Amino acid sequence: MPHVITVDKNAAYLKAIKTLKGDETLEQTTQLRQKNIIEKTHRLFVYEQA
């Protein structure tokens, strides 16, 4: 079982993780980390253009 799951900030992921924890597919101690992939990609693009 994963200890940490990293996803983008799509609200559907939060609901899915809660459901999986509720039906005990995932352990209650599994952490969800959300990163904003779009902002990260945009930031890299801006630095490359400079």
C-alpha positions in Angstrom: 0.0 0.0 0.0 1.3 3.5 -0.8 2.1 5.8 2.1 1.7 9.0 0.0 -0.3 9.7 -3.1 0.6 12.8 -5.1 -1.9 14.3 -7.5 -2.8 17.6 -9.1 -5.5 19.8 -7.5 -8.5 18.2 -9.3 -11.3 18.0 -6.7 -12.2 14.5 -7.9 -9.1 13.1 -6.4 -10.0 14.1 -2.9 -13.4 12.5 -3.2 -11.9 9.3 -4.7 -9.3 9.0 -1.9 -12.0 9.5 0.8 -14.1 6.8 -0.9 -11.2 4.4 -1.1 -10.3 5.0 2.6 -14.0 4.6 3.5 -14.3 1.1 1.9 -10.8 0.2 3.3 -9.1 -0.1 -0.1 -6.6 2.4 1.2 -5.3 2.6 4.7 -6.5 5.5 6.8 -2.8 6.6 7.2 -2.3 7.1 3.5 -1.5 10.8 2.8 -2.7 12.8 -0.1 -0.4 15.5 -1.5 -1.8 17.9 -4.0 0.4 19.9 -6.4 -0.7 22.3 -9.0 0.8 20.8 -12.1 -0.4 23.6 -14.4 1.4 26.3 -12.4 4.5 24.2 -12.2 4.6 23.7 -15.9 3.9 27.4 -16.6 6.7 28.4 -14.2 9.2 26.2 -16.2 7.9 27.7 -19.4 8.4 31.2 -18.2 12.0 30.5 -17.1 12.8 28.9 -20.4 11.5 32.0 -22.3 13.7 34.4 -20.2 
